[in-house]
Amino acid sequence: MGFCVTNVAAKAQPALPADDTRSRTERLAEAFRSVRAETERRAAPLSAEDQLVQSMPDASPTKWHRAHTTWFFEQFLLVPHVKGYQPFHPDFAFLFNSYYVTAGPRHARTHRGVVTRPSLDEVSAYRAHVDAAMLAALQSGNEALLDTLAPLIEIGVNHEQQHQELMLTDILHAFSLNPVSPAYDARWQWPASTRSGGAIELAEGIHTVGHHDDSYCFDNERPPHRALVGPVKIARDLVTNREWLAFMRDSGYTTATLWLMDGFAAATSEEWNAPGHWREIDGEWRVMTLGGLKKLDLDAPVCHVSYYEADAFARWSGKHLPTEMEWEVAARTGQLNDAFGIVWQWTRSAYSPYPGYAPVEGALGEYNGKFMVNQLVLRGSSLATPEGHSRVTYRNFFYPHHRWQFMGLRLADYRA
Ligand SMILES: [Fe+2]
């Protein structure tokens, strides 16, 4: 079955609408069912061989994503809270735990691609087993159990949506290394982008940033707090491939003075001379996409650039990357083009706890908080972000050398 990801461009709304009048059981069951179905829809175009490949330590096999998201519900909801639940298989907690130290020992992340067994069919059976147990628990009529499960289901649903995005970025990375350049979906096209030129001028002022209503968010988006922002001009448009080519032609990748020291070391050792997934064929740049190898669209937003590259580009432009607070305040005006749904946008903000940050209690406290060092925040969402999973306070984070996600940038200008 084909699947067109251009249809999943994110809209800023919570996964479980707060004004929904259906019963809590129906809402939770529907959110659970639909997220589980979306994972299967994204996996459906991929063969068993596709679903096993791990093209680098940072990327995981599709089969692993399908099993790990299932383990999450088994480990954090069914085992501790549903009486009489029988885990599907005694080895699966070891195989499919990702990084939860409090949930016990786990298989090495770097070796997920060697797990030929369990088979794909067994992973599908695992998903069905957990789905049935989850829906039975939701429909049990046990209100006390629902009180316990409801917030955990919201985390589980949002967790699986994050893995849905990774399923696409990870298989695209694998396909980009395949000499025959396979298409995930031959009908796939880049989403249309909007360009208006100009900038949003933010005068100096104190703004409330962070998540401050009752809708769902991750713990790292709270608490809301006040921040001094501006004066600064935030570009309405994303940086394009055409602009990136000008940087390349001006020796951007080899001019050391444009780069952070760690960045230049990464660019040199990785032999970067263009964004990720770009290939020069007969003097023309092509780019590997979910639709296969495509001619570079000069007016499309640049994608698959690391923080180091984005920072060097900004310096070459005589500008900067915005802070995450500047991005959020500008995005709240509703005047940023393509803030959501094409590429995540690098900010120059370190991924740190907000003042007064408190992780959720228990093992799920490992979800976000323990990663708050050495990474940078990206804002917005991408073409692979599932519908309903983006919002203006969302804080994505990656290491500065990472570039296999759908990552781009917009610029900030501090000149008067
Ligand atoms: Fe996970």
Residues whose N, C-alpha, C, O or C-beta is under 5 A from the ligand:
A	BS01	LIG	S98
